């Protein structure tokens, strides 16, 4: 199953990366690569049954100050 994750990643890169180069979208390609690498890392960690932290709590803690500042909601 790990090979399947790597194969799907290779296919996605094969389809997407050339268009970034043709259009010279360097920033977009950098963000794409970072998000893809994070996804690959999480998928591999999940397949290897490594303990993963709850990413929802981290996202909630990151957004909470912004929500409080905009809406005044605690």
C-alpha positions in Angstrom: 0.0 0.0 0.0 2.9 2.3 0.6 4.0 1.9 -3.0 0.5 2.9 -4.1 0.8 6.2 -2.2 4.2 6.9 -3.9 2.8 5.9 -7.3 -0.2 8.3 -6.9 2.1 11.0 -5.9 4.4 10.5 -8.9 1.3 10.6 -11.2 0.1 13.8 -9.6 3.5 15.4 -10.0 3.8 14.2 -13.6 0.5 15.9 -14.4 0.9 19.1 -12.5 4.6 20.1 -12.4 5.0 20.7 -16.2 2.2 23.3 -16.3 3.8 25.2 -13.4 7.1 25.3 -15.4 5.4 26.4 -18.7 3.5 29.2 -17.0 6.5 30.1 -14.8 4.4 29.9 -11.6 7.2 29.5 -9.2 5.4 30.5 -6.0 2.4 28.3 -6.8 4.7 25.4 -7.5 6.5 25.9 -4.2 3.2 25.9 -2.3 2.0 22.8 -4.3 5.2 21.0 -3.4 5.0 21.8 0.3 1.4 20.8 0.6 2.1 17.6 -1.4 5.0 16.7 0.8 3.0 17.2 4.0 0.3 15.0 2.5 2.8 12.3 1.6 4.4 12.5 5.1 1.0 12.1 6.7 -0.1 9.2 4.4 3.2 7.3 5.0 3.0 7.8 8.7 -0.6 6.6 8.7 0.3 3.5 6.6 3.2 2.7 8.9 0.8 3.1 11.9 2.8 5.8 13.5 1.1 7.9 16.2 -0.3 11.1 14.7 -1.4 14.1 16.6 -4.8 15.6 16.1 -4.4 18.3 13.5 -7.8 19.7 14.1 -6.8 21.0 17.5 -3.7 22.6 16.1 -5.8 24.4 13.4 -8.4 25.5 16.0 -5.7 27.0 18.2 -4.2 28.8 15.3 -7.4 30.4 14.2 -8.9 31.1 17.6 -7.1 34.5 18.1 -8.1 35.7 14.7 -11.7 34.7 15.3 -11.7 36.5 18.6 -10.2 39.6 17.1 -12.7 39.8 14.2 -15.9 38.7 15.8 -15.3 39.2 19.5 -16.3 35.6 20.2 -14.3 33.9 22.9 
